[in-house]
C-alpha cells in the first residue's frame, strides 16, 4: 500500500465551496503584490470577523518558503536546478519576448528572486501620480514587510576591499546592496526560519491575523462586472484539475497575476480601457563573470554584495556578487575556495516606456478555451545606447575592482530574461495613457484594482518588487477606506 500525504502546510479551500460566499475582496495571484494586499487587509481587518477575503492562485502549492531557505539548496542549485524544473518558459511562443519565464505556483516568482530591493531613482519617483511624502511612507512599509537590510555582507573583507576600490575609482554610487532578508536570530521562542523573503511570508502573516480562503489550481480568466460595466462583481475561475468553471462573487477584485497575465485577464473580460496591455517595459540585461586572486584579501573573506545604483547619467544598476556560489549557501557546506575567486555582475538598464510595446490577445486558445496572450516588443535606439552603457559600466567596475572579465559572458540577454517586466496596466491620471488611476483602480470600473508589476507607472533600473509591494499595500489601504 502506498501512503500519500497531503501537501497541507497551508489550508486551502475547494473552489466549489467558495461559490456561495460573496467576498469583500478577491485577490487574483499570490506573488509579492497579491501577498502584500492580503497581508495588509488581514492586518487592518484583524478584528472585523464579518469581512470575507479570498485569494486565488493558478498554480499549486510548491515550496513553503523561498528556495534558498530550503536546507538542500544554495544559490547555484536553486538557479540551475529548481528554477528550470519548476517554471514555464513562456517565451517559447513569444518570439519578441523570448526570455519570458513564469512560475505558476503559490508564491510565484518570489520563490526564486534574488531579493535585491533598492528604491527607484528619486528623479523618476517625482513623475509618479502620488505625493512624494506619501510614497515614502509606503516604501518604508514595504521595506519593513520585506525585512530590507544592507547587512548581508557586513564584516566581510572582500566587501570592504571591493567597495574601497570602486570608490577610489570614482564609482561612488557603489554601496552595500539592500536585500529582502530577515537577519534576526531565532530566540526566546520566536522562530526566524525564512530568512529570504517570498510572498509565503505575507500569506503566513495574514493567516495569523485573521482567516481567509485560499484556492490553488484556480485559473481566473475573466472579471465579472455589473450590467452597466461600471463596477466589479466577481470573477470566473476554472479548476485546472477538473476543468470546471465557477463564478465567485466579490465587491472588490484585485488582479495581481503578473505583467503578462493581468492584461490577458482584463482584455478577455472585455474591459475596453485603451492603455491595458500597452507600455510593456523590461530591462536591457547582462550577466557577466570574472575572476580575482584570492590572496589579495584576508582570511576573513566573507561574501560580496554590492549594488552600483542608478544615476541620472548612468541609467542602469549593477549587482556585484560573489565569491563563487558562496554569496548564499547553507551552513552545512564546506566553503572551498580556489586561488581565483569568481565574481558575478548582474546589470539592468532602463528601457523606454512606449505604447507600441504591448501585450495583446491572439486567436489561439489555451487548453481551457481562453485566448492566449502575445507580445509585441522591440528596443529603441536609446535602449541600445543604454545597453552599451551597461556593458561599459560592467567593464569599468571590473577594472576598478581588479577583476579579470570573461569576455565571452558579456552578452545582452533576450527580452524578458530579466523577469522584471512591468507597466502593462500602469498607474496614471490620463485614461488614454494609463490603465489605472492613482489608487490602482481600473479607470471607469469601481472595485477593480491592479496590484502587481504591471501597475508601476514606469520602470527604472531598479527591480520592481519593492515598488510593487509598496503600491500593493497602498491599494489595500484604499480598499479598506472605501469599505467603511
Buried (B, 14 or more C-beta within 10 A) or exposed (E): EEEEEEEEEBEBBBBEEBBEBEBBBBBBBBBBBBBBBBBBBBBBBEEEEEBBBBBBBBBBBBBBBBBBBBEEBBBBBBBEEBBEEBBEBBBEBBEBBBBBBBBBBBBBBBBBBBBBBBBBBEEBBEEBBBEEEEBBEBBEBBBEBBBBBBEBBBEBBBBBBBBEBBBEBEBEBBBBBBBBBBEEEEEEEEEEEBBBBBBBBBBBBBBEBBEBBBBBBBBBBBBBBEEEBEBBBBBBBBBBEEEEBBEBBBBBBBBBBBBBBBBBBBBBBEBEBEBBBBBBBBBBBBBBBBBBEBEEBEEEBBBBBBBBBBBEEBBBBBBBBBBBBBBBBEEEEEEEEEEBBBBBBBBBBBBBBBEEBBBBBEEEEEEEEBBBBBBBBEBEEEBEBBBEBBBEBBBBBBBBBBBEBEEEBBEBBBBBBBBBBBBBBBBBEEBEBBBBBBBBBBBBBBBBBBBBBBBBBBBBBBBBBBBBBBBBBBBBBBBBEEBE
